[in-house]
Amino acid sequence: MAFRDNLKQELNSSGILVKELAEAAGVRKRALDTYLLNENASMPPADIAVRIARVLEVSVEYLVTGEEAVLPDDVRNTVRKLLRLNKKDRKIVAVLVNALLDRSDCQPEQD
């Protein structure tokens, strides 16, 4: 998929309005409308793509290619949820994850 399609998909799944994304990313709404509505629009400059991706909590690579190179969907969704926690609660989750990994019977999942 193209940047435009991936951006639309993320907007739909996140529930963020174009106006809200523009404001949060520091991008003009008109520019976002161009990326969303014009099939022939070029991709935004890298700095703008990064700001858009941060607000949508996805990687720039995902917006550009539609593929997340590093994280499977379930892990990405968990990370999104973790980012909503405050710092203290994220530390608690990290302790729990480390404790699970330290268990002697903990083996990596086989695909």
N, CA, C and O atoms as CSV, one atom per row, in Angstrom:
chain,resi,resn,atom,element,x,y,z
A,1,MET,N,N,0.835,-1.191,0.000
A,1,MET,CA,C,0.000,0.000,0.000
A,1,MET,C,C,0.876,1.250,0.000
A,1,MET,O,O,2.044,1.219,0.388
A,2,ALA,N,N,0.287,2.320,-0.437
A,2,ALA,CA,C,0.984,3.603,-0.494
A,2,ALA,C,C,0.827,4.355,0.831
A,2,ALA,O,O,-0.025,4.022,1.656
A,3,PHE,N,N,1.664,5.369,1.012
A,3,PHE,CA,C,1.615,6.203,2.207
A,3,PHE,C,C,0.184,6.670,2.475
A,3,PHE,O,O,-0.300,6.599,3.605
A,4,ARG,N,N,-0.481,7.143,1.432
A,4,ARG,CA,C,-1.842,7.662,1.570
A,4,ARG,C,C,-2.777,6.603,2.161
A,4,ARG,O,O,-3.545,6.896,3.077
A,5,ASP,N,N,-2.713,5.386,1.644
A,5,ASP,CA,C,-3.592,4.312,2.121
A,5,ASP,C,C,-3.264,3.925,3.561
A,5,ASP,O,O,-4.166,3.694,4.367
A,6,ASN,N,N,-1.982,3.857,3.878
A,6,ASN,CA,C,-1.578,3.499,5.241
A,6,ASN,C,C,-1.977,4.589,6.229
A,6,ASN,O,O,-2.400,4.291,7.346
A,7,LEU,N,N,-1.846,5.842,5.825
A,7,LEU,CA,C,-2.242,6.949,6.682
A,7,LEU,C,C,-3.745,6.909,6.932
A,7,LEU,O,O,-4.189,7.086,8.067
A,8,LYS,N,N,-4.520,6.681,5.894
A,8,LYS,CA,C,-5.979,6.571,6.047
A,8,LYS,C,C,-6.340,5.439,7.001
A,8,LYS,O,O,-7.174,5.599,7.892
A,9,GLN,N,N,-5.698,4.299,6.797
A,9,GLN,CA,C,-5.985,3.133,7.635
A,9,GLN,C,C,-5.685,3.420,9.103
A,9,GLN,O,O,-6.476,3.074,9.980
A,10,GLU,N,N,-4.548,4.050,9.370
A,10,GLU,CA,C,-4.191,4.363,10.753
A,10,GLU,C,C,-5.129,5.392,11.363
A,10,GLU,O,O,-5.477,5.293,12.540
A,11,LEU,N,N,-5.538,6.375,10.580
A,11,LEU,CA,C,-6.501,7.356,11.084
A,11,LEU,C,C,-7.799,6.664,11.460
A,11,LEU,O,O,-8.370,6.936,12.516
A,12,ASN,N,N,-8.263,5.776,10.605
A,12,ASN,CA,C,-9.513,5.060,10.883
A,12,ASN,C,C,-9.399,4.183,12.121
A,12,ASN,O,O,-10.301,4.170,12.959
A,13,SER,N,N,-8.293,3.447,12.241
A,13,SER,CA,C,-8.162,2.532,13.383
A,13,SER,C,C,-7.900,3.265,14.693
A,13,SER,O,O,-8.265,2.773,15.761
A,14,SER,N,N,-7.276,4.424,14.623
A,14,SER,CA,C,-6.972,5.156,15.851
A,14,SER,C,C,-8.140,6.023,16.321
A,14,SER,O,O,-8.230,6.372,17.498
A,15,GLY,N,N,-9.031,6.367,15.391
A,15,GLY,CA,C,-10.147,7.237,15.745
A,15,GLY,C,C,-9.776,8.709,15.829
A,15,GLY,O,O,-10.582,9.531,16.264
A,16,ILE,N,N,-8.563,9.043,15.416
A,16,ILE,CA,C,-8.112,10.434,15.440
A,16,ILE,C,C,-8.644,11.151,14.201
A,16,ILE,O,O,-8.588,10.611,13.097
A,17,LEU,N,N,-9.152,12.344,14.382
A,17,LEU,CA,C,-9.602,13.157,13.259
A,17,LEU,C,C,-8.407,13.810,12.578
A,17,LEU,O,O,-7.371,14.029,13.206
A,18,VAL,N,N,-8.553,14.120,11.296
A,18,VAL,CA,C,-7.472,14.758,10.547
A,18,VAL,C,C,-7.059,16.056,11.228
A,18,VAL,O,O,-5.870,16.357,11.338
A,19,LYS,N,N,-8.035,16.814,11.680
A,19,LYS,CA,C,-7.753,18.081,12.363
A,19,LYS,C,C,-6.924,17.851,13.626
A,19,LYS,O,O,-5.997,18.608,13.909
A,20,GLU,N,N,-7.256,16.813,14.377
A,20,GLU,CA,C,-6.521,16.492,15.601
A,20,GLU,C,C,-5.094,16.045,15.286
A,20,GLU,O,O,-4.148,16.432,15.972
A,21,LEU,N,N,-4.948,15.226,14.240
A,21,LEU,CA,C,-3.620,14.788,13.837
A,21,LEU,C,C,-2.768,15.971,13.409
A,21,LEU,O,O,-1.600,16.077,13.784
A,22,ALA,N,N,-3.357,16.853,12.626
A,22,ALA,CA,C,-2.625,18.034,12.153
A,22,ALA,C,C,-2.127,18.858,13.332
A,22,ALA,O,O,-0.969,19.276,13.367
A,23,GLU,N,N,-3.003,19.082,14.286
A,23,GLU,CA,C,-2.646,19.889,15.452
A,23,GLU,C,C,-1.551,19.208,16.284
A,23,GLU,O,O,-0.567,19.840,16.669
A,24,ALA,N,N,-1.740,17.914,16.554
A,24,ALA,CA,C,-0.790,17.190,17.397
A,24,ALA,C,C,0.573,17.036,16.726
A,24,ALA,O,O,1.601,17.033,17.403
A,25,ALA,N,N,0.586,16.908,15.401
A,25,ALA,CA,C,1.845,16.709,14.674
A,25,ALA,C,C,2.479,18.020,14.239
A,25,ALA,O,O,3.605,18.036,13.743
A,26,GLY,N,N,1.756,19.120,14.427
A,26,GLY,CA,C,2.292,20.411,13.998
A,26,GLY,C,C,2.369,20.534,12.484
A,26,GLY,O,O,3.308,21.107,11.933
A,27,VAL,N,N,1.358,19.982,11.830
A,27,VAL,CA,C,1.278,19.978,10.371
A,27,VAL,C,C,-0.017,20.682,9.973
A,27,VAL,O,O,-1.038,20.545,10.645
A,28,ARG,N,N,0.033,21.426,8.889
A,28,ARG,CA,C,-1.191,22.075,8.420
A,28,ARG,C,C,-2.198,21.027,7.963
A,28,ARG,O,O,-1.846,20.049,7.303
A,29,LYS,N,N,-3.458,21.251,8.328
A,29,LYS,CA,C,-4.524,20.328,7.930
A,29,LYS,C,C,-4.582,20.221,6.418
A,29,LYS,O,O,-4.819,19.138,5.883
A,30,ARG,N,N,-4.375,21.302,5.738
A,30,ARG,CA,C,-4.411,21.295,4.273
A,30,ARG,C,C,-3.363,20.339,3.712
A,30,ARG,O,O,-3.614,19.645,2.727
A,31,ALA,N,N,-2.190,20.303,4.337
A,31,ALA,CA,C,-1.142,19.380,3.882
A,31,ALA,C,C,-1.582,17.933,4.088
A,31,ALA,O,O,-1.401,17.095,3.205
A,32,LEU,N,N,-2.162,17.638,5.255
A,32,LEU,CA,C,-2.653,16.278,5.503
A,32,LEU,C,C,-3.751,15.916,4.520
A,32,LEU,O,O,-3.784,14.798,4.007
A,33,ASP,N,N,-4.650,16.853,4.255
A,33,ASP,CA,C,-5.709,16.597,3.276
A,33,ASP,C,C,-5.113,16.241,1.918
A,33,ASP,O,O,-5.626,15.364,1.223
A,34,THR,N,N,-4.047,16.911,1.545
A,34,THR,CA,C,-3.380,16.614,0.270
A,34,THR,C,C,-2.853,15.193,0.272
A,34,THR,O,O,-3.053,14.458,-0.695
A,35,TYR,N,N,-2.171,14.786,1.360
A,35,TYR,CA,C,-1.632,13.431,1.442
A,35,TYR,C,C,-2.740,12.381,1.423
A,35,TYR,O,O,-2.549,11.284,0.898
A,36,LEU,N,N,-3.895,12.715,1.994
A,36,LEU,CA,C,-5.000,11.770,2.107
A,36,LEU,C,C,-5.873,11.703,0.859
A,36,LEU,O,O,-6.367,10.632,0.508
A,37,LEU,N,N,-6.067,12.821,0.194
A,37,LEU,CA,C,-7.062,12.880,-0.873
A,37,LEU,C,C,-6.487,12.855,-2.281
A,37,LEU,O,O,-7.167,12.424,-3.212
A,38,ASN,N,N,-5.271,13.298,-2.455
A,38,ASN,CA,C,-4.679,13.401,-3.779
A,38,ASN,C,C,-3.873,12.149,-4.089
A,38,ASN,O,O,-2.833,11.910,-3.474
A,39,GLU,N,N,-4.339,11.356,-5.029
A,39,GLU,CA,C,-3.647,10.110,-5.383
A,39,GLU,C,C,-2.242,10.364,-5.913
A,39,GLU,O,O,-1.374,9.499,-5.798
A,40,ASN,N,N,-2.009,11.527,-6.485
A,40,ASN,CA,C,-0.712,11.844,-7.075
A,40,ASN,C,C,0.194,12.637,-6.139
A,40,ASN,O,O,1.284,13.052,-6.532
A,41,ALA,N,N,-0.248,12.845,-4.915
A,41,ALA,CA,C,0.558,13.634,-3.971
A,41,ALA,C,C,1.832,12.881,-3.625
A,41,ALA,O,O,1.834,11.658,-3.484
A,42,SER,N,N,2.898,13.628,-3.494
A,42,SER,CA,C,4.147,13.009,-3.066
A,42,SER,C,C,4.088,12.769,-1.563
A,42,SER,O,O,3.220,13.293,-0.865
A,43,MET,N,N,5.022,11.974,-1.089
A,43,MET,CA,C,5.090,11.734,0.351
A,43,MET,C,C,5.579,12.994,1.034
A,43,MET,O,O,6.252,13.819,0.415
A,44,PRO,N,N,5.245,13.147,2.304
A,44,PRO,CA,C,5.737,14.318,3.035
A,44,PRO,C,C,7.242,14.207,3.268
A,44,PRO,O,O,7.813,13.120,3.186
A,45,PRO,N,N,7.872,15.332,3.558
A,45,PRO,CA,C,9.286,15.280,3.949
A,45,PRO,C,C,9.454,14.398,5.189
A,45,PRO,O,O,8.511,14.202,5.956
A,46,ALA,N,N,10.644,13.881,5.370
A,46,ALA,CA,C,10.908,12.935,6.459
A,46,ALA,C,C,10.523,13.476,7.829
A,46,ALA,O,O,9.949,12.744,8.635
A,47,ASP,N,N,10.827,14.747,8.114
A,47,ASP,CA,C,10.526,15.284,9.440
A,47,ASP,C,C,9.022,15.314,9.697
A,47,ASP,O,O,8.584,15.084,10.825
A,48,ILE,N,N,8.245,15.588,8.687
A,48,ILE,CA,C,6.787,15.602,8.849
A,48,ILE,C,C,6.263,14.173,8.984
A,48,ILE,O,O,5.383,13.913,9.805
A,49,ALA,N,N,6.788,13.255,8.194
A,49,ALA,CA,C,6.376,11.851,8.299
A,49,ALA,C,C,6.666,11.305,9.696
A,49,ALA,O,O,5.877,10.533,10.240
A,50,VAL,N,N,7.789,11.703,10.269
A,50,VAL,CA,C,8.143,11.259,11.624
A,50,VAL,C,C,7.135,11.796,12.636
A,50,VAL,O,O,6.685,11.058,13.512
A,51,ARG,N,N,6.779,13.069,12.524
A,51,ARG,CA,C,5.821,13.660,13.474
A,51,ARG,C,C,4.452,12.999,13.349
A,51,ARG,O,O,3.792,12.744,14.356
A,52,ILE,N,N,4.025,12.722,12.125
A,52,ILE,CA,C,2.739,12.045,11.907
A,52,ILE,C,C,2.785,10.651,12.518
A,52,ILE,O,O,1.859,10.245,13.220
A,53,ALA,N,N,3.860,9.922,12.254
A,53,ALA,CA,C,4.000,8.559,12.772
A,53,ALA,C,C,3.992,8.534,14.297
A,53,ALA,O,O,3.380,7.652,14.900
A,54,ARG,N,N,4.669,9.499,14.925
A,54,ARG,CA,C,4.701,9.544,16.393
A,54,ARG,C,C,3.310,9.741,16.979
A,54,ARG,O,O,2.941,9.093,17.958
A,55,VAL,N,N,2.550,10.631,16.378
A,55,VAL,CA,C,1.194,10.877,16.891
A,55,VAL,C,C,0.341,9.617,16.731
A,55,VAL,O,O,-0.439,9.272,17.619
A,56,LEU,N,N,0.492,8.939,15.601
A,56,LEU,CA,C,-0.296,7.732,15.345
A,56,LEU,C,C,0.275,6.496,16.036
A,56,LEU,O,O,-0.323,5.421,15.998
A,57,GLU,N,N,1.447,6.662,16.671
A,57,GLU,CA,C,2.115,5.575,17.385
A,57,GLU,C,C,2.434,4.402,16.460
A,57,GLU,O,O,2.223,3.240,16.809
A,58,VAL,N,N,2.947,4.730,15.277
A,58,VAL,CA,C,3.425,3.734,14.328
A,58,VAL,C,C,4.799,4.185,13.846
A,58,VAL,O,O,5.221,5.308,14.124
A,59,SER,N,N,5.490,3.318,13.130
A,59,SER,CA,C,6.788,3.707,12.581
A,59,SER,C,C,6.598,4.387,11.236
A,59,SER,O,O,5.592,4.184,10.556
A,60,VAL,N,N,7.562,5.182,10.872
A,60,VAL,CA,C,7.539,5.804,9.547
A,60,VAL,C,C,7.579,4.699,8.489
A,60,VAL,O,O,6.913,4.783,7.457
A,61,GLU,N,N,8.367,3.670,8.765
A,61,GLU,CA,C,8.446,2.553,7.822
A,61,GLU,C,C,7.063,1.973,7.553
A,61,GLU,O,O,6.730,1.650,6.413
A,62,TYR,N,N,6.261,1.842,8.604
A,62,TYR,CA,C,4.911,1.322,8.419
A,62,TYR,C,C,4.073,2.257,7.534
A,62,TYR,O,O,3.368,1.793,6.638
A,63,LEU,N,N,4.150,3.555,7.782
A,63,LEU,CA,C,3.373,4.487,6.965
A,63,LEU,C,C,3.812,4.441,5.505
A,63,LEU,O,O,2.984,4.571,4.603
A,64,VAL,N,N,5.088,4.259,5.273
A,64,VAL,CA,C,5.610,4.268,3.906
A,64,VAL,C,C,5.347,2.941,3.193
A,64,VAL,O,O,4.931,2.931,2.035
A,65,THR,N,N,5.587,1.827,3.876
A,65,THR,CA,C,5.530,0.521,3.216
A,65,THR,C,C,4.303,-0.312,3.572
A,65,THR,O,O,3.931,-1.224,2.833
A,66,GLY,N,N,3.680,0.000,4.696
A,66,GLY,CA,C,2.572,-0.827,5.158
A,66,GLY,C,C,3.043,-2.040,5.932
A,66,GLY,O,O,2.235,-2.869,6.351
A,67,GLU,N,N,4.353,-2.147,6.122
A,67,GLU,CA,C,4.916,-3.290,6.836
A,67,GLU,C,C,5.664,-2.819,8.064
A,67,GLU,O,O,6.354,-1.799,8.039
A,68,GLU,N,N,5.520,-3.564,9.121
A,68,GLU,CA,C,6.255,-3.290,10.352
A,68,GLU,C,C,7.364,-4.309,10.415
A,68,GLU,O,O,7.110,-5.493,10.633
A,69,ALA,N,N,8.583,-3.869,10.228
A,69,ALA,CA,C,9.712,-4.780,10.089
A,69,ALA,C,C,10.084,-5.473,11.396
A,69,ALA,O,O,10.571,-6.604,11.372
A,70,VAL,N,N,9.870,-4.837,12.506
A,70,VAL,CA,C,10.424,-5.354,13.751
A,70,VAL,C,C,9.401,-6.083,14.618
A,70,VAL,O,O,9.706,-7.141,15.169
A,71,LEU,N,N,8.210,-5.544,14.745
A,71,LEU,CA,C,7.267,-6.063,15.727
A,71,LEU,C,C,6.020,-6.686,15.099
A,71,LEU,O,O,5.400,-6.082,14.224
A,72,PRO,N,N,5.651,-7.884,15.537
A,72,PRO,CA,C,4.376,-8.456,15.107
A,72,PRO,C,C,3.221,-7.622,15.670
A,72,PRO,O,O,3.411,-6.867,16.624
A,73,ASP,N,N,2.036,-7.753,15.092
A,73,ASP,CA,C,0.882,-6.944,15.486
A,73,ASP,C,C,0.572,-7.029,16.974
A,73,ASP,O,O,0.300,-6.005,17.601
A,74,ASP,N,N,0.607,-8.237,17.557
A,74,ASP,CA,C,0.249,-8.367,18.961
A,74,ASP,C,C,1.244,-7.627,19.858
A,74,ASP,O,O,0.856,-7.032,20.863
A,75,VAL,N,N,2.509,-7.665,19.495
A,75,VAL,CA,C,3.524,-6.965,20.279
A,75,VAL,C,C,3.365,-5.460,20.106
A,75,VAL,O,O,3.454,-4.706,21.075
A,76,ARG,N,N,3.131,-5.027,18.878
A,76,ARG,CA,C,2.945,-3.596,18.611
A,76,ARG,C,C,1.752,-3.050,19.400
A,76,ARG,O,O,1.828,-1.960,19.966
A,77,ASN,N,N,0.651,-3.805,19.436
A,77,ASN,CA,C,-0.524,-3.353,20.182
A,77,ASN,C,C,-0.240,-3.286,21.677
A,77,ASN,O,O,-0.719,-2.383,22.364
A,78,THR,N,N,0.531,-4.231,22.177
A,78,THR,CA,C,0.904,-4.210,23.592
A,78,THR,C,C,1.787,-3.016,23.889
A,78,THR,O,O,1.617,-2.360,24.917
A,79,VAL,N,N,2.723,-2.725,23.009
A,79,VAL,CA,C,3.599,-1.566,23.204
A,79,VAL,C,C,2.784,-0.282,23.205
A,79,VAL,O,O,3.032,0.607,24.019
A,80,ARG,N,N,1.817,-0.175,22.307
A,80,ARG,CA,C,0.945,1.009,22.291
A,80,ARG,C,C,0.263,1.192,23.645
A,80,ARG,O,O,0.169,2.306,24.160
A,81,LYS,N,N,-0.207,0.095,24.206
A,81,LYS,CA,C,-0.873,0.164,25.506
A,81,LYS,C,C,0.114,0.550,26.602
A,81,LYS,O,O,-0.208,1.347,27.484
A,82,LEU,N,N,1.312,-0.016,26.543
A,82,LEU,CA,C,2.333,0.312,27.541
A,82,LEU,C,C,2.677,1.793,27.523
A,82,LEU,O,O,2.908,2.396,28.570
A,83,LEU,N,N,2.709,2.372,26.342
A,83,LEU,CA,C,3.051,3.787,26.231
A,83,LEU,C,C,2.014,4.699,26.873
A,83,LEU,O,O,2.297,5.861,27.166
A,84,ARG,N,N,0.824,4.176,27.088
A,84,ARG,CA,C,-0.220,4.968,27.752
A,84,ARG,C,C,-0.063,4.965,29.276
A,84,ARG,O,O,-0.654,5.789,29.974
A,85,LEU,N,N,0.745,4.022,29.778
A,85,LEU,CA,C,0.956,3.944,31.223
A,85,LEU,C,C,1.924,5.021,31.673
A,85,LEU,O,O,2.739,5.516,30.895
A,86,ASN,N,N,1.817,5.375,32.955
A,86,ASN,CA,C,2.793,6.326,33.488
A,86,ASN,C,C,4.116,5.592,33.719
A,86,ASN,O,O,4.174,4.363,33.672
A,87,LYS,N,N,5.158,6.353,33.965
A,87,LYS,CA,C,6.515,5.800,34.075
A,87,LYS,C,C,6.609,4.742,35.180
A,87,LYS,O,O,7.263,3.715,35.001
A,88,LYS,N,N,5.968,4.988,36.301
A,88,LYS,CA,C,6.011,4.049,37.429
A,88,LYS,C,C,5.395,2.705,37.031
A,88,LYS,O,O,5.958,1.649,37.320
A,89,ASP,N,N,4.245,2.751,36.371
A,89,ASP,CA,C,3.579,1.514,35.973
A,89,ASP,C,C,4.362,0.777,34.879
A,89,ASP,O,O,4.361,-0.454,34.848
A,90,ARG,N,N,5.031,1.515,33.981
A,90,ARG,CA,C,5.863,0.863,32.964
A,90,ARG,C,C,7.024,0.124,33.626
A,90,ARG,O,O,7.414,-0.950,33.169
A,91,LYS,N,N,7.575,0.689,34.694
A,91,LYS,CA,C,8.654,0.009,35.417
A,91,LYS,C,C,8.148,-1.283,36.043
A,91,LYS,O,O,8.858,-2.288,36.053
A,92,ILE,N,N,6.932,-1.264,36.561
A,92,ILE,CA,C,6.346,-2.474,37.145
A,92,ILE,C,C,6.194,-3.552,36.074
A,92,ILE,O,O,6.502,-4.719,36.315
A,93,VAL,N,N,5.722,-3.161,34.894
A,93,VAL,CA,C,5.575,-4.118,33.796
A,93,VAL,C,C,6.940,-4.665,33.402
A,93,VAL,O,O,7.067,-5.858,33.127
A,94,ALA,N,N,7.959,-3.821,33.369
A,94,ALA,CA,C,9.310,-4.268,33.016
A,94,ALA,C,C,9.820,-5.293,34.026
A,94,ALA,O,O,10.452,-6.277,33.644
A,95,VAL,N,N,9.552,-5.069,35.299
A,95,VAL,CA,C,9.963,-6.026,36.332
A,95,VAL,C,C,9.262,-7.364,36.097
A,95,VAL,O,O,9.889,-8.418,36.197
A,96,LEU,N,N,7.970,-7.324,35.788
A,96,LEU,CA,C,7.212,-8.552,35.536
A,96,LEU,C,C,7.763,-9.297,34.316
A,96,LEU,O,O,7.950,-10.513,34.362
A,97,VAL,N,N,8.017,-8.579,33.243
A,97,VAL,CA,C,8.563,-9.206,32.038
A,97,VAL,C,C,9.924,-9.828,32.341
A,97,VAL,O,O,10.188,-10.962,31.942
A,98,ASN,N,N,10.782,-9.103,33.038
A,98,ASN,CA,C,12.097,-9.645,33.393
A,98,ASN,C,C,11.981,-10.886,34.270
A,98,ASN,O,O,12.747,-11.836,34.110
A,99,ALA,N,N,11.027,-10.878,35.193
A,99,ALA,CA,C,10.824,-12.051,36.051
A,99,ALA,C,C,10.370,-13.253,35.221
A,99,ALA,O,O,10.806,-14.379,35.460
A,100,LEU,N,N,9.509,-13.012,34.261
A,100,LEU,CA,C,9.068,-14.107,33.392
A,100,LEU,C,C,10.220,-14.656,32.561
A,100,LEU,O,O,10.333,-15.866,32.370
A,101,LEU,N,N,11.060,-13.776,32.075
A,101,LEU,CA,C,12.196,-14.209,31.265
A,101,LEU,C,C,13.251,-14.934,32.094
A,101,LEU,O,O,13.972,-15.785,31.574
A,102,ASP,N,N,13.345,-14.603,33.371
A,102,ASP,CA,C,14.327,-15.224,34.245
A,102,ASP,C,C,13.916,-16.624,34.703
A,102,ASP,O,O,14.738,-17.372,35.233
A,103,ARG,N,N,12.665,-16.973,34.501
A,103,ARG,CA,C,12.223,-18.311,34.897
A,103,ARG,C,C,13.010,-19.351,34.118
A,103,ARG,O,O,13.265,-19.190,32.924
A,104,SER,N,N,13.383,-20.391,34.791
A,104,SER,CA,C,14.210,-21.410,34.131
A,104,SER,C,C,13.436,-22.148,33.046
A,104,SER,O,O,14.035,-22.652,32.095
A,105,ASP,N,N,12.107,-22.219,33.175
A,105,ASP,CA,C,11.331,-22.957,32.186
A,105,ASP,C,C,10.829,-22.067,31.036
A,105,ASP,O,O,10.062,-22.526,30.190
A,106,CYS,N,N,11.244,-20.843,31.006
A,106,CYS,CA,C,10.807,-19.929,29.965
A,106,CYS,C,C,11.577,-20.195,28.672
A,106,CYS,O,O,12.796,-20.028,28.620
A,107,GLN,N,N,10.869,-20.602,27.654
A,107,GLN,CA,C,11.482,-20.878,26.351
A,107,GLN,C,C,10.845,-19.980,25.305
A,107,GLN,O,O,9.648,-19.704,25.373
A,108,PRO,N,N,11.637,-19.517,24.329
A,108,PRO,CA,C,11.060,-18.701,23.249
A,108,PRO,C,C,9.998,-19.472,22.485
A,108,PRO,O,O,10.085,-20.689,22.321
A,109,GLU,N,N,8.989,-18.736,22.020
A,109,GLU,CA,C,7.912,-19.344,21.243
A,109,GLU,C,C,8.445,-19.785,19.893
A,109,GLU,O,O,9.181,-19.048,19.237
A,110,GLN,N,N,8.077,-20.975,19.482
A,110,GLN,CA,C,8.481,-21.490,18.167
A,110,GLN,C,C,7.382,-21.193,17.164
A,110,GLN,O,O,6.204,-21.438,17.425
A,111,ASP,N,N,7.782,-20.657,15.999
A,111,ASP,CA,C,6.793,-20.378,14.952
A,111,ASP,C,C,6.519,-21.572,14.108
A,111,ASP,O,O,5.710,-21.501,13.183
